[in-house]
Amino acid sequence: MKKTYKIEVDCANCANLMEEAAKNTAGVKDASVNFMTLKMKVEFEEGQDVQAVMENVRNNCKRVEDDCEVFI
């Protein structure tokens, strides 16, 4: 399953850090962050609880960029 989320991030480098954090989250098959459109696309692994995985994605993103936001 793929979903798109609105994000808030200050710079392209921070967006890259968020993308890497999302990709390294358990339950995420792939992720991409577009700084220009302020959107994050996430592809989930089969059988995952999307809401729980996205909470973990948000937490991991905040570890690398504490003033970012992922709107779930």
FENSULBEL-V512580 format. One record per pair of residues at least 24 apart in sequence whose C-alpha atoms are under 7 Angstrom apart, sorted by the first residue. I is the first residue (numbers start at 0). J is the second residue. If there is no record, write none. Layout:
# FENSULBEL-V512580
I:J  I:J
This chain:
# FENSULBEL-V512580
0:42  0:43  1:40  1:41  1:42  1:43  2:40  2:41  2:42  3:38  3:39  3:40  3:41  4:38  4:39  4:40  4:69  4:70  4:71  5:37  5:38  5:39  5:69  5:70  6:37  6:38  6:39  6:68  6:69  6:70  7:37  7:67  7:68  7:69  8:67  8:68  13:64  16:63  17:60  17:63  20:59  20:60  21:56  21:59  21:60  24:55  24:56  26:52
